[in-house]
């Protein structure tokens, strides 16, 4: 199977033949002779993708997951003479669709606990390999660093190892279980009517905090290990989340979001203010120590990273807030008082790490360039921040080891994402030599930052991939790319999220074939402030994002190196929505498109809009904001792709679209991947999707007989 991935691909027929599962194709189309290119899709996607970087509180060790062509393994880096020594801690093999992540260290830095199998998207087991025996169980594993084989703990996920080092708590079926870390029978710790998440041990290991999600509200619970009792922390009708322990294990802080807050996909620039509470862990009695001001920042929005609150030195709590319209860090005394802004400026903070002594924070931000991320550090007591990295690169997901060493993920426009040690302004590879020898670093292009005007006058950022000089035509084809989310941001380099790293690879591949590729950071995404992320009349509320599609298409049409009749569009998830929206409203500008797992009918996606109590006219507005509302204007050919075990976008969204297009005799091809999920787990699934897309665009945009777009 692996040998097939190394061969040169000559169209979708070759890709489909290599798959381990059957694919459903709407049309029996001949494979198109592919445009010339310097490397294969398999080669440009061959660099191991790192994720889940986590540091031990002792020993100076760090761990992460490498996904090498669909085979995922835990790696560990540890201090050694002259730097770090890294190695694989597990030895799983095969592109088997087993996800891996949720890494957690024990207190001594000797054991890594991780989740393997199933879907980290949630939704239960997955059977991506179509095993006759059914879907494999999602399991927890413990991997000792100093010797011994990885050991399966049992079914479960989301582990938290006790600081005492004896027990690991985890989730199974929405309930909290525990198992001896050294081995032994698991048992259910708490029988709760809610669904548990966010397990957090107190620093002394005497208590376990968690969130209990219930109908319309959530509570913070604390289990006392010695007394075997459960207490609820200042319970209310609201949504409590993100528990954080004080260093002395006596108090707990958490975020409280008022009940009835506006849901996702609706404008949330302001609302009922959220707050931070602290409680006595023994009694559950608490008080509000801070509340957001009305207006900007009144609606809670976390950073990209999982950690929301940090209990820092000086008895101060560090938290994210958008008071200025930008996602920044603030600190406030745990006893109350005025907040202090730690990261002022017109930029956003994405991920954070707190030093072992709790005195400083390392964070990633786009302070220098909006489409890059670098690392900075600042004292929790305030003062000027200090840049730790910079230049034409991307650094994100910082982690501070117990010995205060800083590690992070690093990439450039050409060099793929990899774990590095950051010191003295330099980034040193943690795992040198893992990039395959035939990875086409030197043959990739450096994307350029561009800004263009949307149809309604807003300024939109994007990254432009120009073909290499020998394939850069005076009047060639072009392709628009739209990311998913929509709360995402594409960058001027390899992305620190797996799906977007793979899509970045695809854009590099298309550019190498001779397409001008424009990756669009449309409204609704992050990186450009609160108002950009929460646009007016967006999504089901008016589809204002269409203006960004139109502006991007007109930008390409105005370039001398683009044939205005050969502009395509592609994207996945919300990017699939953008593809369908563009083709249904502007087939005159867009000659062809590839829509992976898009939302096409907001009214079906959000059935609550038609229920009693919903705003008058909301359901109709949602439909009018959908691609299905203007399906009669859709004339351009499209490849519709979807995995039929998608837990994020219902498969029925693509069924509805394909049926409607067929009735109108629109040229539609389909790619259905049985048993896969939304964020495709197998490398072969990605290669299948990208191979089919490449072939589709070659037939509709690249060849001399390609169908031109109609006149707008």
C-alpha positions in Angstrom: 0.0 0.0 0.0 2.8 2.4 0.9 4.5 1.8 -2.4 1.5 2.9 -4.3 1.6 6.3 -2.5 5.1 6.9 -3.8 4.2 6.5 -7.4 3.5 9.4 -9.7 -0.2 10.1 -9.9 -1.8 10.5 -13.3 -5.3 11.4 -12.3 -8.2 10.3 -10.1 -8.3 6.8 -11.5 -4.9 6.1 -10.1 -5.8 7.6 -6.7 -9.0 5.6 -6.5 -7.3 2.4 -7.4 -5.0 2.9 -4.5 -7.8 3.2 -1.9 -8.6 0.5 0.6 -12.3 1.3 0.4 -14.8 1.7 -2.5 -15.6 5.2 -3.6 -18.8 6.4 -5.2 -18.5 8.4 -8.4 -21.3 10.2 -10.1 -19.8 10.2 -13.5 -17.5 7.8 -15.2 -15.0 10.4 -16.5 -11.7 9.7 -18.2 -8.6 10.5 -16.2 -7.1 13.8 -17.5 -3.4 13.9 -18.3 -2.1 16.0 -15.4 -0.3 19.3 -15.8 3.5 19.0 -15.3 4.6 19.2 -11.8 7.9 18.8 -9.9 6.6 16.5 -7.1 3.6 14.3 -6.2 0.8 15.0 -3.8 2.2 12.1 -1.6 5.6 13.8 -1.5 4.4 17.3 -0.5 2.3 15.7 2.2 5.0 13.3 3.5 6.5 15.4 6.3 5.4 14.1 9.7 2.8 16.4 11.2 3.4 17.2 14.9 0.6 17.9 17.3 -0.2 17.8 21.0 3.0 19.3 22.3 3.1 19.1 26.1 5.8 19.5 28.7 6.4 17.6 31.9 6.4 19.6 35.1 9.6 17.7 36.1 12.5 16.1 34.2 12.6 18.7 31.4 10.9 16.3 29.0 8.4 17.1 26.3 6.1 14.9 24.3 4.1 15.2 21.1 2.4 13.1 18.4 3.9 12.7 14.9 1.5 11.8 12.1 3.7 10.2 9.4 1.6 9.4 6.4 -1.3 8.3 8.6 0.7 6.5 11.2 0.6 8.2 14.5 3.1 7.7 17.3 4.0 9.5 20.5 7.5 11.0 20.5 9.5 12.3 23.5 12.3 14.8 23.8 14.6 14.9 26.8 17.6 16.9 27.9 20.9 15.5 26.8 24.5 16.8 26.4 24.4 19.7 24.0 20.7 20.0 23.7 17.8 17.4 23.4 17.6 13.8 22.4 14.3 12.7 20.8 12.8 9.3 19.9 9.6 7.6 19.2 8.0 6.3 22.4 5.4 4.1 20.6 5.7 2.0 17.4 2.3 1.7 15.9 2.3 1.1 12.1 0.0 1.6 9.1 -2.4 4.3 7.8 -5.1 2.8 10.0 -7.4 5.7 10.8 -6.5 5.6 14.5 -6.4 9.1 15.8 -4.0 9.9 18.7 -3.7 12.8 21.1 -4.7 14.3 24.5 -1.3 13.7 25.9 -0.8 14.0 29.7 2.4 13.6 31.8 2.7 12.2 35.3 4.1 14.5 37.9 7.6 13.0 37.7 7.8 13.2 33.9 8.3 9.4 33.6 5.0 8.4 31.9 3.0 9.8 29.1 -0.7 8.9 29.0 -2.5 9.4 25.6 -5.7 8.6 23.7 -5.7 6.3 20.7 -8.4 5.4 18.3 -11.9 6.6 17.7 -12.5 10.3 16.9 -11.2 13.2 18.9 -14.1 15.1 17.3 -16.4 13.1 19.5 -19.5 11.1 18.6 -18.4 7.6 19.5 -16.3 4.9 17.8 -15.4 5.1 14.1 -14.9 2.3 11.6 -12.8 4.0 9.0 -11.2 0.7 7.8 -14.7 -0.9 7.4 -13.7 -3.8 9.6 -16.3 -6.6 9.6 -15.9 -6.8 13.4 -17.1 -3.2 13.7 -15.5 0.0 15.0 -12.5 -0.4 17.3 -12.8 0.9 20.8 -11.2 4.3 21.7 -8.6 3.5 24.4 -6.2 5.1 26.9 -2.6 4.1 27.0 0.3 4.7 29.3 3.9 4.8 27.9 6.8 4.7 30.3 9.8 6.8 29.2 12.6 5.0 31.1 11.9 1.5 29.8 9.0 -0.9 29.3 6.3 -1.2 26.7 3.3 1.1 26.3 0.3 -0.4 28.2 -3.4 -0.1 27.4 -5.3 1.2 30.4 -8.7 0.6 28.9 -11.6 2.3 27.0 -11.7 6.1 27.6 -10.2 9.4 26.6 -9.2 12.9 28.0 -6.9 11.6 30.8 -5.6 13.7 33.7 -2.9 12.1 35.8 -3.0 12.8 39.6 0.0 14.9 40.8 0.5 12.1 43.4 1.4 9.8 40.5 -0.8 6.9 41.5 -4.1 7.4 39.6 -5.2 8.6 36.2 -8.7 10.0 35.9 -10.4 10.0 32.5 -13.8 10.1 30.7 -15.8 7.2 29.4 -19.4 7.6 28.2 -19.5 11.1 29.6 -18.7 9.9 33.1 -15.5 10.1 35.2 -13.4 6.9 35.7 -10.1 6.2 37.3 -7.4 3.6 37.0 -4.1 2.9 38.8 -1.3 4.3 36.7 0.9 1.3 37.4 -1.8 -1.1 36.2 -5.0 -2.5 37.6 -8.7 -2.6 37.1 -10.5 0.7 36.2 -13.6 1.8 38.1 -16.2 4.6 37.8 -15.4 7.3 40.2 -18.6 9.5 39.9 -22.1 8.7 38.7 -23.3 12.1 37.5 -26.5 13.0 35.7 -24.6 15.4 33.6 -21.9 14.8 31.0 -18.4 15.4 32.4 -15.5 17.3 30.8 -12.4 19.4 31.7 -10.9 17.2 34.4 -8.5 19.2 36.6 -6.5 17.9 39.6 -5.6 20.2 42.4 -1.8 20.7 42.7 -1.6 18.5 45.8 -3.8 15.7 44.2 -6.4 15.8 47.0 -9.3 17.0 44.8 -10.5 16.6 41.2 -12.5 19.4 39.6 -14.6 18.9 36.5 -17.4 20.4 34.5 -20.8 18.8 34.5 -22.7 19.7 31.3 -26.5 19.6 31.7 -29.5 20.7 29.8 -29.1 24.5 29.3 -26.5 25.0 32.0 -23.3 23.5 33.4 -21.8 23.2 36.9 -18.3 22.9 38.4 -18.0 19.9 40.6 -15.1 19.0 43.0 -14.5 15.4 44.2 -12.6 15.0 47.5 -10.3 12.0 47.2 -9.9 11.4 50.9 -13.5 12.0 52.0 -15.0 10.5 48.9 -17.5 13.3 48.7 -18.7 15.5 45.8 -19.4 19.3 46.1 -20.8 21.8 43.7 -19.1 25.1 43.3 -21.5 28.1 43.7 -24.1 26.5 41.4 -26.3 28.7 39.2 -28.5 28.7 36.2 -25.5 29.8 34.0 -22.8 28.0 32.1 -19.7 27.5 34.3 -16.5 26.3 32.6 -12.7 26.3 32.6 -11.8 25.4 36.2 -8.3 26.5 37.4 -6.8 25.7 40.8 -4.9 28.0 43.1 -1.3 27.0 43.8 -2.3 26.0 47.4 -5.1 23.7 46.2 -7.6 25.5 48.4 -9.5 27.7 45.9 -10.8 27.3 42.4 -11.4 29.9 39.7 -13.8 29.4 36.8 -15.6 31.3 34.0 -19.3 32.0 34.2 -21.2 32.7 31.0 -24.8 34.0 31.4 -27.6 31.6 30.4 -29.3 32.4 27.1 -26.2 33.6 25.3 -26.4 33.8 21.5 -25.3 30.6 19.7 -22.6 30.1 17.2 -23.1 31.3 13.6 -24.8 34.4 14.9 -23.3 37.8 15.5 -22.0 38.0 19.1 -20.2 41.4 19.4 -21.9 42.1 22.7 -24.2 40.5 25.2 -24.8 39.8 28.8 -21.3 40.2 30.4 -19.4 37.1 31.4 -17.5 36.9 34.7 -14.7 35.1 36.7 -15.6 33.5 40.0 -13.4 32.0 42.8 -14.7 29.5 45.3 -13.5 27.8 48.5 -13.0 24.2 47.3 -13.9 22.7 50.6 -17.3 24.5 51.1 -18.2 25.5 47.5 -18.9 29.0 48.6 -17.8 31.6 46.1 -17.8 35.2 44.9 -17.5 37.1 41.6 -14.1 38.6 41.4 -14.4 40.2 38.0 -17.0 40.9 35.4 -16.6 42.1 31.8 -17.8 45.6 30.9 -20.8 46.0 28.7 -20.1 46.3 25.0 -17.0 45.0 23.4 -15.6 41.9 25.2 -18.9 41.3 27.1 -19.3 38.0 25.3 -16.9 35.3 26.3 -14.5 34.1 23.7 -11.5 31.8 24.6 -8.2 31.7 22.9 -7.2 29.0 20.5 -5.5 27.0 23.2 -7.4 24.8 25.7 -6.3 26.6 28.8 -8.5 29.6 29.6 -7.5 30.8 33.1 -4.0 30.8 34.7 -3.5 31.3 38.4 -0.2 33.2 38.4 2.2 34.4 41.1 1.1 37.3 43.3 -2.3 35.6 43.6 -3.4 37.0 40.2 -5.6 35.3 37.6 -4.6 35.7 34.0 -7.5 35.5 31.5 -8.4 36.4 27.8 -10.6 39.4 27.1 -11.6 41.4 24.0 -12.2 44.8 25.7 -10.2 46.6 23.0 -11.6 44.5 20.1 -8.6 42.2 20.1 -8.0 38.9 21.9 -5.5 39.9 24.7 -4.3 38.7 28.0 -5.3 40.5 31.3 -4.7 39.8 34.9 -6.8 40.5 38.0 -6.2 39.9 41.7 -7.9 36.7 43.0 -9.6 38.9 45.6 -11.0 41.3 43.0 -10.1 44.7 41.7 -9.3 46.4 38.4 -7.9 44.2 35.6 -4.5 45.0 34.1 -3.8 44.5 30.3 -0.7 42.5 29.7 -0.6 42.4 25.9 -1.7 45.8 24.4 -1.8 46.4 20.7 -3.6 45.8 17.5 -3.0 42.0 17.3 -4.4 38.8 18.7 -3.1 36.2 21.2 -3.6 32.6 20.2 -1.8 30.1 22.6 -0.2 30.5 26.0 2.2 28.8 28.5 2.8 29.7 32.1 6.3 29.3 33.6 6.9 26.8 36.4 7.2 29.6 39.0 4.0 31.2 37.6 5.8 34.6 37.1 5.7 34.9 33.3 3.7 33.9 30.3 4.9 32.9 26.9 2.3 33.4 24.2 1.9 33.3 20.4 0.6 36.4 18.6 0.5 38.0 15.2 1.9 41.3 16.5 4.5 41.8 13.8 2.6 40.5 10.7 -1.1 39.7 10.7 -0.6 36.4 8.7 2.3 35.1 10.8 2.6 34.1 14.5 5.6 34.5 16.7 6.4 33.9 20.4 6.5 36.6 23.1 6.9 36.6 26.8 5.5 39.0 29.5 5.5 39.2 33.3 2.2 38.4 35.0 2.7 41.7 36.9 2.8 43.7 33.6 5.5 45.6 31.8 6.8 45.5 28.2 6.5 42.2 26.4 9.7 40.7 24.8 9.8 39.1 21.4 11.3 35.6 21.5 11.0 34.8 17.8 10.5 36.7 14.6 11.1 36.9 10.8 9.6 35.0 7.9 8.3 32.1 9.9 5.4 30.8 12.1 5.8 29.7 15.7 2.9 28.5 17.8 1.7 26.2 20.6 4.5 27.1 23.1 5.2 24.8 26.0 7.5 25.4 29.0 9.2 22.4 30.5 9.9 22.0 34.2 13.5 23.1 33.6 12.1 26.3 32.0 13.2 25.3 28.5 10.8 26.6 25.8 9.6 24.4 23.0 7.1 25.2 20.2 6.1 24.3 16.7 7.8 26.2 13.9 7.5 26.4 10.1 8.2 28.7 7.2 6.6 29.1 3.8 8.7 26.1 2.5 9.8 24.2 5.6 7.0 22.1 7.2 5.9 22.4 10.8 8.2 20.7 13.3 8.9 20.9 17.0 11.8 23.1 18.1 13.6 24.4 21.1 13.5 28.2 21.3 16.5 29.8 23.0 18.6 33.0 22.4 16.5 33.9 19.3 17.1 30.6 17.6 14.9 27.6 16.8 16.7 24.2 17.0 14.9 21.1 15.7 13.8 18.7 18.4 13.7 15.8 16.0 16.2 16.4 13.2 16.2 14.0 10.3 12.5 13.1 10.3 11.6 15.0 7.1 11.8 12.5 4.1 14.7 13.0 1.7 12.3 13.5 -1.2 10.2 16.2 0.5 10.2 19.0 -2.1 11.3 21.9 0.2 13.3 23.7 -2.5 10.5 23.4 -5.1 7.9 25.1 -3.0 6.9 28.7 -3.3 6.8 31.4 -0.7 3.2 32.7 -0.5 2.8 36.5 -0.6 0.6 38.6 1.7 -2.1 40.4 -0.3 -5.1 42.6 0.7 -8.0 43.2 -1.6 -11.4 44.9 -1.4 -14.6 42.9 -0.8 -17.7 43.8 -2.7 -19.0 45.8 0.2 -15.8 47.7 0.7 -14.1 45.8 3.6 -10.4 45.0 3.3 -9.7 41.2 3.1 -6.4 39.5 3.8 -5.1 36.5 1.8 -2.0 34.6 0.8 -1.1 34.4 -2.9 0.7 31.4 -4.3 2.3 32.1 -7.6 3.5 29.3 -9.9 7.3 28.8 -10.4 8.7 31.0 -13.2 8.7 28.3 -15.8 4.9 27.6 -15.3 3.7 31.1 -14.6 1.7 31.9 -17.7 0.7 35.3 -18.9 -3.0 34.3 -19.0 -3.3 31.1 -16.9 -5.9 29.5 -14.7 -6.4 30.5 -11.0 -8.1 29.0 -8.0 -9.6 30.5 -4.9 -9.3 28.6 -1.6 -11.4 29.1 1.5 -10.6 27.6 4.9 -13.1 26.0 7.2 -14.2 26.9 10.7 -14.9 29.7 10.1 -12.9 30.7 13.2 -9.6 29.9 11.6 -6.8 31.8 9.8 -4.5 30.6 7.1 -0.9 31.8 7.4 2.2 32.6 5.3 3.6 29.2 6.1 2.7 25.6 7.0 -0.2 25.7 9.4 -0.1 24.4 13.0 -3.5 22.5 12.6 -3.4 19.2 10.7 -6.3 19.7 8.2 -5.0 23.2 7.2 -1.4 22.0 6.9 -2.7 19.4 4.4 -4.7 22.0 2.6 -1.6 24.3 2.5 0.2 21.4 0.9 -2.6 21.1 -1.7 -2.3 24.8 -2.5 1.4 24.4 -3.0 0.8 21.5 -5.3 -1.7 23.5 -7.4 0.7 26.4 -7.7 3.5 24.1 -8.8 1.2 22.9 -11.6 0.7 26.4 -12.9 -2.4 27.7 -11.1 -2.4 31.1 -9.4 -3.9 30.3 -6.0 -5.4 32.8 -3.6 -6.1 31.6 -0.1 -8.7 33.9 1.5 -9.0 34.8 5.2 -12.6 35.8 4.9 -14.8 37.5 7.5 -15.8 35.2 10.4 -12.1 34.1 10.9 -9.6 35.0 13.6 -6.5 37.1 13.5 -8.1 40.5 12.6 -10.0 41.4 15.7 -13.5 40.9 17.2 -15.4 42.8 14.6 -13.9 40.7 11.8 -14.6 37.4 13.7 -18.2 38.6 14.5 -19.3 40.2 11.2 -22.7 41.7 10.7 -25.3 39.7 8.7 -23.0 36.7 8.6 -23.8 33.0 7.8 -27.4 32.2 8.5 -28.0 35.9 9.3 -27.5 37.2 5.8 -24.4 35.5 4.1 -22.4 38.7 4.1 -19.3 36.5 3.5 -20.4 36.4 -0.2 -18.9 39.8 -0.5 -15.4 38.3 0.2 -16.0 35.7 -2.5 -16.9 38.3 -5.0 -14.0 40.6 -4.1 -11.5 37.7 -4.3 -12.8 36.6 -7.7 -12.6 40.2 -9.0 -9.1 40.6 -7.6 -8.0 37.5 -9.6 -9.8 38.7 -12.8 -7.9 42.0 -12.5 -4.5 40.3 -12.6 -2.7 40.2 -15.9 -1.5 36.6 -15.2 -5.0 35.2 -14.8 -7.5 34.2 -17.5 -10.8 35.6 -16.1 -12.7 32.7 -17.7 -10.7 30.0 -15.9 -11.1 30.8 -12.2 -12.0 27.9 -9.8 -12.9 27.7 -6.2 -12.4 25.1 -3.5 -12.7 24.6 0.3 -13.7 22.2 3.0 -16.4 22.5 5.7 -17.1 26.2 5.9 -14.9 26.5 2.9 -17.2 24.0 1.2 -20.1 26.4 2.2 -18.1 29.3 0.6 -17.6 27.2 -2.6 -21.3 26.4 -2.9 -22.3 29.9 -2.1 -20.0 31.3 -4.7 -21.1 28.9 -7.4 -24.8 29.5 -6.6 -24.5 33.3 -6.7 -21.6 33.9 -9.1 -21.2 31.1 -11.6 -20.4 33.9 -14.1 -17.2 34.6 -12.2 -16.3 31.0 -11.2 -15.8 28.3 -13.8 -15.7 25.3 -11.5 -15.5 24.3 -7.9 -14.7 21.5 -5.4 -17.0 21.5 -2.3 -15.9 19.2 0.6 -18.4 18.8 3.4 -20.1 22.1 2.9 -23.2 23.5 4.6 -25.8 24.2 1.8 -29.0 24.8 3.7 -28.8 26.7 7.0 -32.5 26.1 7.7 -31.8 22.3 7.8 -28.6 22.8 9.7 -30.2 24.9 12.4 -33.7 23.5 12.9 -34.1 25.4 16.2 -34.8 28.5 14.1 -38.2 27.1 13.1 -39.2 26.2 16.6 -41.4 28.3 18.9 -39.5 31.1 20.6 -37.1 31.6 17.6 -37.0 35.2 16.2 -39.6 35.9 13.6 -38.4 35.2 10.1 -35.1 33.7 11.3 -35.7 30.3 9.5 -36.6 32.0 6.2 -33.5 34.3 6.5 -31.4 31.3 7.2 -32.6 29.6 4.0 -32.2 32.8 2.0 -28.6 32.9 3.2 -27.9 29.5 1.9 -26.6 28.2 -1.5 -29.9 26.2 -1.9 -31.8 29.5 -2.1 -30.2 30.4 -5.4 -29.6 27.0 -6.8 -31.3 28.0 -10.1 -28.4 30.4 -10.7 -25.8 27.6 -10.4 -24.4 26.7 -13.8 -20.7 25.9 -13.2 -19.6 22.2 -12.8 -18.8 21.0 -9.3 -17.2 18.1 -7.5 -19.1 17.4 -4.3 -17.1 15.4 -1.7 -18.2 14.2 1.7 -17.4 11.5 4.3 -20.5 9.7 5.3 -19.6 9.4 9.0 -19.2 13.2 9.3 -20.0 14.3 12.9 -19.7 18.0 12.2 -21.6 18.6 9.0 -24.5 16.2 8.3 -24.0 14.1 5.2 -27.6 15.1 4.3 -26.3 18.5 3.4 -24.5 17.1 0.3 -27.4 14.7 -0.5 -29.7 17.7 -0.8 -27.3 19.7 -2.9 -26.6 16.8 -5.4 -30.3 16.1 -5.8 -31.1 19.7 -6.6 -28.2 20.1 -9.1 -29.1 16.9 -10.9 -32.7 18.2 -11.3 -31.3 21.3 -13.0 -28.9 19.4 -15.2 -25.9 21.0 -13.7 -22.7 19.0 -14.2 -22.0 17.5 -10.8 -19.4 14.8 -9.9 -19.3 13.2 -6.5 -16.7 11.7 -4.2 -18.1 9.8 -1.2 -15.7 8.3 1.4 -17.5 5.6 3.4 -17.0 5.5 7.2 -14.6 8.5 7.3 -15.2 11.5 9.5 -15.2 15.3 9.0 -11.5 15.8 9.7 -10.2 12.9 7.6 -8.1 10.5 9.6 -6.4 8.5 6.9 -3.6 9.8 4.7 -5.2 7.8 1.8 -8.4 9.7 2.3 -6.7 13.1 1.9 -4.8 11.8 -1.1 -8.1 10.6 -2.6 -9.8 13.9 -2.0 -6.9 16.0 -3.3 -6.3 13.6 -6.3 -9.9 13.9 -7.4 -9.8 17.7 -7.0 -6.6 17.9 -9.0 -8.1 15.8 -11.8 -11.4 17.8 -11.7 -9.6 21.2 -12.0 -7.3 19.9 -14.7 -10.3 19.0 -16.9 -12.3 22.2 -16.2 -9.6 24.8 -15.8 -6.2 23.7 -17.1 -6.9 22.0 -20.5 -7.5 24.0 -23.7 -11.0 22.6 -23.9 -12.0 23.7 -20.4 -15.4 25.2 -20.0 -15.1 29.0 -19.6 -17.0 30.8 -17.0 -20.0 32.7 -18.3 -19.9 36.4 -18.7 -20.8 38.1 -15.3 
